[in-house]
Amino acid sequence: MAESSHPRLLRWAHSVLQPGFEGTTAPDWVRRRISEGLASVVLFGRNIHGPEQVAALTAALYAENPELVVAVDEEAGDVTRLEARTGASRPGNLALGTLDDIDVTEQVARDVGRELHGLGVTLNYAPSADVNTNPLNPVIGVRSFGARPDVVSRHAAAWVRGLQSAGVAACAKHFPGHGDTVVDSHLGLPRVSADAGTLALTALPPFIAAMDAGVRAVMTAHLLVPAYDDRWPATLSRPVVGDLLRGELGFTGLIVTDAVEMGAVADRYGVPGAAVRAVAAGADAVCVGGGSTGEETTALLADALVDAVRDGRLPERRLAEAAGRVEEFARWAGTLRRDAPGPSGVLGTSGLGLAAARRAVRVHQQPGRDTGFPLVGTPHVVELSPATTPAIDPTTPWGVAEPLRTMCPGTTSVRLSEQQLLYGEVELLDRLVLRPADGRPLVVVVRDAARYGWMSRALTGLVRSRPDAFVVEMGVPAGRRPGAVYLATHGATRVSGIAAAEVLTGRTGPS
């Protein structure tokens, strides 16, 4: 490779990267890299402190390049960046799929889009088009619209339509489908064992529906799918990205990777190695920044891409093609943003989210038993709290205790984790849960109880001691429905907690 071509290669390399950064203002290194060809950035919760601040941040970024792609991972459910500190004011996908009203899904997505548009965001890494066929899935779960391809397909399409009608580009993820997995790709490499015929009927239809609805970006998944490629994870696989997504499905838009610092690929190939292989396989944009931030990482990846072209591991035409597709997408997304109507309202003030969350609550009462429902008196609440996937901001509040305390002054509560119950579970549950609840209603709040042996065990013990307990499942409901009254909210957003508290106290009726 001629030395004179190096600047051109470096500019192309910058253009295919989508890095994150620290801080609530645009760092000098980001501004400088934009001038050197960086075409995209990604915002996370650490960059977001309020609407005015985010709008000022994106304005400063656009001053460097009006066609810059500003992306965010705002699913508007348990995975929220805009409301990481408060909990989401809109229900997540499983609640919307359970409600199964595509007009509501489209309205929620449009509401999200209007907010993002007002903040200057052009690309949202949503919706999840994964079909959650495995209820024990540790990373998708309530992020999916459900376990049925037809439900996920129609709601993924509605989400795309709603978001893009507000001027923000959608991104269907995680191709070719992360729903049938038992490993979190942030931590390890999942394996999907289904054959190609099964995947064509289950995993692929929502992506096809999203494409038919006009999606122009698809995010790949870090998982091994031997039906397509028994060597490389999907993000790094030519058979998956090139033959299946581009060839068989005919997708012509932007292909972006899931974050390349995730354990599924970084632990095996290194972050630079994963980035190079992803572009070589057919990806156009490399997302990095959820856990690897700063100029050093961006420089490392840009240099790795250039070096890969120079030593023949990455064809120059492939890097040029990727850079060209990023440029094409940026122009389209910029036009979409500029042509959209101006923003209106303030985050979460429309009431749409709470109304949808209320309709998504499902209640099961033990037949033939006087359950004391709704609550009479001030309850004691125990929330059994799991360690969630890294996709969910660990600071995001969740639960039912706080909204119940607002509605029933005097409500008491305790939150317990697996670590706390590791030693002396029986004594702790007796001392912190059963004794304080003596003579009072007991509310047990869980989150994906079927996935955690410790949580299922604690729940079983509490219900055995208190068969009149109210149980609220804020994750994926699976298996039996313990308790005198069992509520499923289908998500742990702020509005889902409020909706559950309203049902418990009789302010709204059970669905």
N, C-alpha and C positions, 0 to 999 in steps of 0.2 A: 504494500500500500504506500503510495507516494506521501512524503511528509507534508506536502502542501495541502493534502486533503484532510489532514488532522482537524483543523478548525471546523470544517463542515461536519465531520463525523461527530465531534464533540457537541455541536449544536443539535444535531439529530438525537444524540444520546440524551441530552438535557430534555428535549421535547417529549420523549416517551416516559419520563419519570413523573410520578405524582406524589411528591413528598409531603410529609407533615412537618410541623415546626413547633417550637415552644413559644409561649407568650401570647399576649392579646393585641400586639401591634406587629406590623410587618418587619421582620428582622432585616438588617442590612444585607445579610448574605442571600436572602431570598430575592430581594430587589436586584442584586447584582446578577444572580443566576438567571432571573427572568430576562435580563438584557443579553445573557449568553445563550438564550434559547429555551429556558425552562417554560413549559407551556401550561402546567397545571400545578395546583397545590391542593392539599386536603386539610380541612379543619376538623378538629376533635374537641371534646369537651373542655380541654385545657385552654383552648383558644377563645372560649365563649363565656363572657361575663354579663352580657346584656345586649339588647337589640341595637342601641346606639353605638356601642363599642364594636360589634360585629360589622355593622354597616360602614363604620369608619375604616375598619381593617380592610374590608373588601374594596372600598373605594381607593384606598392607598395602593392595593395590589393592581387594580385596573388602571391606575395612573401609569403603571409601568408597562402594561400591555392590555389594551381594551378587549382583546380576544382571549384573555387568560381563562382557563377552566378552573373554577373554584368549586371543589367537591366537598361533600360532607356525608357522613353515614348516619342519616336520620330516618330510622324506620318508624318512629313515632309511637313505638310501644315500649317494651322493656329496654330495647336498644335505642336510646335517645342521646343526642349530643346537645341539642338546644335546651333541653330541660333536665340535664343530668343532675342538677342540684336540687330539683324540686319533684322529680317524677313527672311522667308525661301526662299532658292534659287530653290526650287522645288514646283510645284503646289500640292495642297491637293487633297483629294479623290474625291470631287464633280467635280472638274475640270477634273480629269482623267476619271471619269465615264461619264461626258458629252462628252469628246473626244471619249470615247468608243473604244480605240485602246489598246487591251490587251498587245500587244508587248511594247507599250510605258509605260504602267503601270508596266510591269515586269522590264523594263530597269530603270525606276525611283526607284523602290524598290531595285534593284541591286545596283544602285548608292548610295542609302542610306546605304545599307548593307556594301558596301566597305568602306564607311567613318566610320561607327560604328566599323567594324572589325579592321580598322587601329587604332582606339582609345582603343581597348581592350574590347568592349562591347560584351556580349554573348547572351543577350535576349532583344528583342525590343517589347514593349507592342503595337504592331501594326500587322495587320491592323484592323481598325474598320470594322466589318462585319454587322453593323447595317443597316437596310433598313429604310431610313428616310421617312416613309409614311406620317408623319405629318409635313407639311412645317413650322409649328410654333414651332417645337421642340427647346427648349432653350439650349440644351447641345450637340446634335449631329450635325444637320444641315450640314454644308459643310464638316464635318468630315466623312460623309457617301459618298459612291460612287453614291448614288441616291435613288430614290423611288421605283425602280423596282427590285424584287428579282433576276431576271436573270442577270441584269447588275451588281448588287452588288456581286452576286455569282462568276461570271467570273473574276471580277477585284480583289476580295478578294483572290481568288486562285492564280491569277497572282502575286499579291503582296507577297504572301507566297513563291512562287517559286523564285521570284527575290531576295528577302531578304535572303532566306536560301542558295541560290546559291553562295552568297558572304560570307557565314560562320557565319551568325547571325541567331539565332532562332527567329521565328515569334510567335506571340500570337494573336489569333483571339478574338475580344471583341465586344460588352459586352453581354455575353450570359445570357438569351435566346433572346436578341434583345432589344435595347434601342431606336429604331427608332420611335415608335408610343407613344411618351410621351409628356406631356406639363409641366412637373416639372423637374428641374435640380437636379439630385441625390446628387450633392455636397451640396445642400441646403435643400432638403426635399425628401420624399418618393414618387416616381412616381408610377402610377398604370396603368397597361396595361389591357384593358378591353376585348380584342379580345378572342374568344373561341379557344380551342386547334386546331380545324380543320383549322381555319384561320391562326393561328401562324405556323402551319406545312407547309402552302403554302407560307407564306410571310417572317416570321422572321427566321426560321430555315435553309432554303436552303443555305445561304451563309456560315454558320458554317459547314454544311456538305461538301460544296465545299472546304473550307479551310482544313478540315480533309483529304479529298481525295487528296489534293495537298501536304500533308505531314506535316501539322502544328502539333506541339507536345505540345503546350500550349494553353489553353483557359482561358480567364478572365471572371469572372462572373459579373453580373450587380446588383446594389442595387435597385431593383424595385419589386413591388408586382404584381404577375401574378396569379390572382385567378383561371384561367383555370388549373393551375398546383398546386397551394398552396394558399389558401386564408388567411393564417396566417403569414407566414414568407417571407421576401424578398428573392429573388432568391439566393443571395449569402449565405444565412443562411438556405436554404430549401433543405431537403433531397429529396423530390419529384423532384425538379429541378436538383440538382447536381447529386444525386445518381440514381434516377429512369430514368430521361430524358437523361441527358448528358452521364452518364456512361452506363446506361442500354439500353435505346431505341436506342441511337445514337452510342453506342459502343466505346466511346472515352476512350483510355487507357493512354493518356499522362498526363501532369501536369495541374491541375486546380488551378489557382491563383485568389485571390479576387481582385476586385477593392479596392482602398484605404479604409481601415476600419475606418479612421477618418472622412469620408464623412458624412454629416448630415443625409442622408437617414437611416443609421444604427446606427451611433454613438449617435445621439440624442435620440434614443429609447432604445438602449441596452448598451451604453457606448462602448468605444473602446475595452477594455478587453473583455466585454461580447460578442461583435460582433465577435472578433477574435476566441473565444472559440466556439461559436455556428457555425461559418463558418467551422472550422476544423471538428467539430462533424457532420456537414451536408455532408462532403465529400471533402471540399477544401484541397489542399495539401500545398499551400503557401499563406501567408497572407501579402499583400502589405500594408505598412504603411510608411508615411514619407513625403507626399505632404504638410501636415500642421502640423503633429506631428513628431518632430525630436528629436534626442538625446538619450543618454543612458538610461535616466529614463523611457522613453516610451518603449524602447526595453526590459528593465528589467521587467517592469510592465506586458507586454504581455507574456514574457517567464514564469514569475511566475504564471500568470493567467492560462496558459495552464497546467502547472504542478499541480496547485491546483485543476483544473477541473478533471484531471485524478485521483488525490488522493481522491476526494470526490464523484467520480462516474458520473459526468456530461459528461465527455469525456472518452470513452473507451480507455484503453492503446493501444489496438491493432490498433485503428484508428489513434492515434498519430504516432505510429510506422510505419504504412502503409504510412502516409503522408510523414514522414521523409525519408522512403525508396524511395518513388517516386521522391522526390526532389533530392536525391542522384543519382538516375537513370537518371533523366533529366540533371543534372549537368555534368555527364559523357558524355552523348550524345552531349550536347551543347559544351562541351570542345573539343570533337573530331571534331565536325563540324567547330569550330573556327580554330583548328590547321591544319585541312586538306584543308582549303580554301586558294586560292592564295593570295599572299601578296597584301597590299593596294597600290593603285596608284592614283596619282593626289591629288588635294586639293579640299576641300568642295566647291561645286557649280561652279567649273571652266569648267565643261564639256559642258555647254551650253544646255544640255538636258532639264533642268527644264524650262528655258525661252522659248525654242522652244515649249514645251508642253503647257505652259501657254498661249502662243500666239494662239495656235490652239483651246484652250478652250473658248476664248472670243466669245460671241455671240452678234450681233448688230441688233437692230430693229429701222428702221427709219419710221417716220410718212409718210404714202403715200400721194403723191400729194402736199408735202410741201418743199419749198426750205429751207433746214436745215442748210446751211452753213457748211456742213461737207465735209472734215475735218476742224478743227479749223482754223480760219483766225484771226490773231492778238494774243495778250497775254491774256489768260483767267484769270478770278477770280474763285477760287475754294472754295467751302464750303464742309467740311466733317462733316457729322452728326454722332457722335461717341457714340455707346451704351456701357453699362457696359456688358462685355462679361462673359461667363462662367469661373469659376475658373480653368478649364482645360487649358485655354489659358493664357500664361504668360502676365500679364498686362503691362509689359515693352516692349513687342514686337511691333515694329512700323508697321504701315499699312497705306494704302491710295494711292492716285493718285497725290496729290499736289507736292510731292518732285520729282518724276520722271518727271512730267510736267515742273517743274521749271528748271530741267536740260535740257530738250529739247526745252523749250520756256523761255529763260531768260526774266525776268520781270513778270512772273506769280506770282500772289498774292494769298493768301489763308487764311482761318480761319477755325478752328475746334470748333464745338459746341456740348455740351452734353445736356442731358435731364435736368440736374440740372441748367445749365446756362439759358435754355429756360423756366424754371419753372415760372419765373416772367418776364413779359415783352417780350413774344415771338415775337409778331408782331414788336415791336420797335427794338428789337435786330436783327431780320432778315432784317429789312429795313436798319438799320445802318451798320451792319457788312457784309451783303451779297448783297442786291440789289443796294444800292448806289455805293459801290466800283465796281460793275459790270456794271454800267451804260455805255453804248456804247462799251461794251466788251463782249466776250463770257462768259457765266456762266456755270460752271460745278458743279453739285451737286452729291456728293459721299455719298452713304448710305451703310449700312451693316445690312442685314436682316430687311429691312424697314417694311415688312408685320407683323413682330412680335411686333413692337413697335408703340403704338398709337401716341406718341409724334413725332416720326420720320416721320410716314406717314402723319401726320397733317402738319408738317413743309415742307415736300416735296411737298405736294399738294398746299400749299400756295405759295411756290416759283415758281412752274411750272405755277400756275395761273397768277402770276405777270410776269413771263418770259417764255412764251410758247416755246421760242426758246432754252430753257436750254438743256444742255447735262446731262443725268443722268447715273451714273455708280453705279450698284448694285454689291457689293463685298461679299454678303452673298448668301442666297438661294433666287433666284428670284421667287416670288409668286404673283399671282393676276395681276393687270394691269401693263402696261409698260409706265409710264408717260415720258414726255419730247419729244422734237423734235427728239432726238436721244437717245436711251436707250441701254446701254452696260451692259452685265452680264459677270463677270469674274469668277464666281463660286468659289470664295475664296479670301482671303485678304492677301495672301502671298506677299513678296516683288516682285517676278517675275510677279505675277498677276497685281500688280500696274503698273509695267513697261509695260507689254503687253497692258493694257488699255490706257496708255499714248501714246504708239506708234500708236494704232488705232485712237485715237482722233486727233493726229497730222498728220495722213496720212502716217506714216513711214511703217506701215503694213496695209494690206487691211482687211476689216471686214469679219468675217466668216458668 
